[in-house]
């Protein structure tokens, strides 16, 4: 995710709060694809994900005057969007009580086209990494996705996932250590190919 500098986004946010439609459009255009990509990893229901994005931006627009200026807009949007998705999933769980950690699936999809530009040995390592990532539980997959795809800090990821920052950092380090043991050096480059 390419995120512009903080000052730029604070200016855009201020313009948005004062009613400039171009600023709202800028926020929407910058983040919609990233939010959609994150949402379809949480739920395979593409229409529900689109509805959640719609709800997020409607809420932003309707309550813009009351909103505080976030330190980082991408953090604010991801956190709010995740809450909306979880609420929608919870609403679909009419027959039993919703348990966030048990019911949330997180599906990583991979860019298969990127494999064609790799040599045969790298393709083997990418396939091994995919198999390893497939074996992780949904919470671990989401943690890696947020760390490597969004550019959010450990503190921000912790707040989104309702964990302590040290816990997030330790879990990421543990997962990376596990990947390093199984795949050897150069695995971080493979993560950027896959994500």
C-alpha positions in Angstrom: 0.0 0.0 0.0 1.4 3.3 -1.0 0.6 5.9 1.7 1.5 9.5 1.2 3.1 11.5 4.0 1.2 12.4 7.1 1.0 16.1 6.4 -0.6 15.5 3.1 -3.3 13.3 4.6 -4.0 15.7 7.5 -4.6 18.4 4.8 -6.9 16.1 2.9 -8.8 15.1 6.1 -9.2 18.8 7.0 -10.5 19.6 3.5 -12.9 16.6 3.8 -14.2 17.8 7.2 -14.9 21.2 5.8 -17.0 19.7 3.0 -14.7 19.6 0.0 -16.1 16.8 -2.1 -12.8 16.4 -4.0 -11.1 15.5 -0.7 -13.7 12.9 0.1 -13.2 11.5 -3.4 -9.4 11.4 -2.9 -9.7 9.4 0.3 -12.2 7.0 -1.3 -10.0 6.5 -4.4 -6.8 6.0 -2.5 -8.2 3.4 -0.1 -11.1 1.5 -1.7 -9.0 -1.2 -3.4 -6.9 -1.8 -0.2 -10.1 -2.0 1.9 -11.7 -4.4 -0.6 -8.6 -6.6 -0.7 -8.6 -6.8 3.1 -12.4 -7.4 3.3 -12.4 -10.3 0.9 -9.8 -12.0 2.9 -12.1 -11.7 5.9 -15.2 -12.9 4.1 -15.8 -14.6 0.7 -19.1 -12.7 0.5 -18.1 -10.0 -2.0 -21.4 -8.2 -1.8 -21.2 -8.0 2.0 -17.7 -6.6 1.7 -18.9 -4.0 -0.8 -21.8 -3.1 1.5 -19.3 -2.7 4.4 -17.1 -0.3 2.3 -20.3 1.6 1.4 -21.3 1.8 5.1 -17.8 3.0 6.0 -17.8 5.8 3.5 -21.4 6.8 4.2 -20.6 7.0 7.9 -17.5 9.1 7.2 -19.5 11.5 5.1 -22.5 11.7 7.5 -20.4 12.2 10.6 -17.4 14.2 9.2 -18.0 17.2 11.3 -17.9 15.1 14.5 -14.8 13.1 13.5 -11.5 13.8 15.1 -8.4 14.0 12.9 -6.7 10.6 13.0 -3.0 10.5 13.3 -2.9 8.1 10.3 -5.9 7.9 8.1 -5.1 4.3 6.8 -5.1 3.1 10.4 -8.5 4.8 11.1 -10.0 3.4 7.9 -8.8 -0.2 8.5 -9.9 -0.2 12.1 -13.3 1.1 11.3 -13.7 -1.2 8.3 -12.8 -4.3 10.3 -15.4 -3.4 12.9 -18.1 -3.0 10.2 -17.1 -6.3 8.6 -17.2 -8.1 12.0 -20.6 -6.6 12.8 -21.9 -7.8 9.4 -20.5 -11.3 10.0 -22.0 -11.3 13.5 -25.4 -10.3 12.1 -25.2 -13.4 9.9 -24.6 -15.6 12.9 -28.3 -15.7 14.0 -28.3 -19.3 15.3 -25.4 -19.0 17.8 -23.3 -16.5 19.6 -20.5 -15.0 17.6 -16.9 -15.5 18.8 -14.6 -13.3 16.8 -11.5 -15.4 17.0 -13.3 -18.7 16.2 -15.7 -17.5 13.4 -13.5 -15.1 11.5 -11.8 -16.7 8.6 -9.0 -15.0 6.9 -8.1 -16.3 3.4 -4.9 -15.3 1.8 -5.0 -15.3 -2.0 -1.8 -15.3 -3.9 -0.6 -13.6 -7.1 0.0 -16.6 -9.3 1.2 -14.5 -12.2 4.2 -13.4 -10.2 5.4 -17.0 -10.2 6.0 -16.9 -13.9 8.7 -14.3 -13.6 10.6 -16.5 -11.1 13.1 -19.2 -11.9 12.2 -22.8 -11.1 14.0 -22.8 -7.7 12.2 -19.6 -6.6 8.9 -21.0 -7.8 9.5 -24.0 -5.5 10.1 -21.7 -2.5 7.0 -19.6 -3.3 4.9 -22.8 -3.4 6.5 -24.0 -0.1 5.7 -20.6 1.5 2.1 -20.7 0.2 1.7 -24.2 1.8 3.1 -22.9 5.1 0.9 -19.8 5.1 -2.1 -22.0 4.3 -1.4 -24.1 7.4 -1.6 -21.0 9.6 -4.8 -20.1 11.5 -6.9 -17.1 10.4 -5.6 -14.8 13.1 -2.0 -15.5 12.1 -2.8 -14.9 8.5 -4.5 -11.6 9.3 -1.5 -10.6 11.4 1.0 -11.2 8.6 -1.3 -9.5 6.1 -1.6 -6.4 8.2 2.1 -6.3 8.9 3.3 -6.8 5.3 0.5 -5.4 3.2 -0.7 -2.3 4.9 2.4 -0.7 6.4 0.7 -0.3 9.7 2.8 -0.2 12.9 2.8 -2.9 15.5 0.9 -0.5 17.8 -1.8 0.1 15.1 -2.1 -3.6 14.3 -2.5 -4.3 18.0 -5.3 -1.8 18.4 -7.1 -3.1 15.3 -6.8 -6.7 16.6 -7.4 -5.8 20.2 -4.0 -7.1 21.3 -1.1 -5.7 23.1 1.7 -4.3 20.9 4.3 -6.6 22.4 2.1 -9.5 21.7 1.7 -8.5 18.1 5.5 -8.0 17.7 6.3 -11.4 19.4 3.7 -13.3 17.3 5.0 -11.7 14.0 8.6 -12.6 15.1 7.6 -16.1 16.0 5.9 -16.6 12.6 8.8 -15.2 10.7 11.2 -17.4 12.6 9.0 -20.4 11.7 9.1 -19.4 8.1 12.9 -18.8 8.2 13.5 -22.3 9.6 11.4 -23.9 6.9 12.5 -21.8 3.9 15.9 -20.4 4.8 17.3 -17.0 3.9 15.4 -14.7 1.5 12.0 -15.6 2.7 11.1 -11.9 3.3 11.4 -11.2 -0.4 9.0 -14.2 -1.0 6.5 -12.6 1.3 6.5 -9.5 -0.8 5.9 -11.6 -3.9 3.0 -13.5 -2.3 1.3 -10.5 -0.7 
